[in-house]
Amino acid sequence: MQIKISIRHGHLNDNHQQQIRAKAEKLLHFFNRLTIIEVTIDLKDENSKEVEFHARAEHKHEFVAKDRHSDLMAAVDLALDRVSHQIHKYKERLQDHRRDQPTSQIAGLAKDNDADEE
């Protein structure tokens, strides 16, 4: 798994980059099939920093979240929360899909109920 951090219109010190990398690694706790996480930080405006997360998973699934805040780490936390919520919803959908009964079994149950009513 790769984590790429890109900074536009400015520079970040190593401490901030390590904190962002550590926060991005927490996404693996939610979904371990992530292949790459790209974090883009835009420092164009001094009053608001924009952070964008792109998390790519196996089978061409991509999760994207963008947020803006005056504090850099707050913007990172907000964007990270959004992308983790997307991952959580996707993972729930995958798990619920597996628990569904096969269509043939449901159709068989419906036929049995119709025969009982006659």
ZAMARGU-4260 file (C-alpha; in steps of 0.2 Angstrom, whole numbers, plus 5000, padded with zeros to 4 digits):
<rodrens>
0) 5000/5000/5000 | 5007/5017/4995 | 5003/5034/5003 | 5007/5049/4992 | 5007/5067/4999
5) 5007/5081/4987 | 5008/5100/4992 | 5002/5114/4980 | 5007/5132/4983 | 5019/5130/4998
10) 5028/5118/5008 | 5025/5107/5024 | 5038/5102/5037 | 5042/5084/5040 | 5032/5084/5056
15) 5016/5088/5047 | 5019/5076/5033 | 5022/5062/5046 | 5006/5066/5055 | 4996/5066/5039
20) 5004/5050/5034 | 4999/5042/5051 | 4981/5048/5049 | 4980/5041/5031 | 4987/5024/5037
25) 4972/5023/5049 | 4961/5020/5034 | 4968/5003/5032 | 4959/4998/5049 | 4943/5001/5040
30) 4947/4993/5024 | 4963/4983/5021 | 4960/4981/5002 | 4966/4999/4999 | 4980/5000/4986
35) 4985/5018/4986 | 4980/5034/4996 | 4984/5050/4988 | 4983/5066/4999 | 4983/5083/4990
40) 4985/5099/5001 | 4982/5116/4993 | 4990/5130/5003 | 4985/5144/4990 | 4975/5154/5002
45) 4983/5158/5019 | 4965/5158/5027 | 4959/5141/5022 | 4969/5125/5018 | 4961/5113/5006
50) 4964/5094/5008 | 4959/5081/4996 | 4960/5062/4999 | 4959/5049/4985 | 4959/5031/4991
55) 4959/5017/4978 | 4954/5000/4982 | 4955/4983/4973 | 4943/4981/4958 | 4943/4999/4953
60) 4934/5007/4968 | 4939/5024/4972 | 4934/5035/4987 | 4936/5054/4986 | 4934/5067/4999
65) 4938/5085/4999 | 4937/5098/5013 | 4943/5115/5018 | 4947/5124/5035 | 4958/5137/5041
70) 4968/5125/5051 | 4978/5112/5041 | 4976/5097/5053 | 4957/5101/5055 | 4955/5100/5036
75) 4964/5084/5036 | 4953/5077/5050 | 4937/5083/5041 | 4942/5075/5024 | 4948/5059/5033
80) 4931/5058/5041 | 4922/5059/5025 | 4932/5046/5016 | 4931/5034/5030 | 4913/5036/5030
85) 4912/5032/5012 | 4923/5017/5015 | 4912/5011/5029 | 4896/5012/5019 | 4904/5003/5005
90) 4910/4989/5016 | 4893/4988/5024 | 4885/4986/5007 | 4898/4972/5003 | 4894/4963/5019
95) 4875/4965/5017 | 4876/4958/4999 | 4884/4942/5005 | 4870/4939/5018 | 4856/4941/5006
100) 4847/4925/5001 | 4849/4918/4983 | 4835/4923/4971 | 4832/4905/4967 | 4829/4901/4986
105) 4817/4916/4987 | 4808/4911/4972 | 4806/4893/4978 | 4799/4899/4995 | 4786/4910/4985
110) 4781/4895/4975 | 4779/4884/4991 | 4768/4898/4999 | 4757/4899/4983 | 4754/4880/4983
115) 4749/4880/5002 | 4736/4893/4999 | 4727/4883/4985
</rodrens>
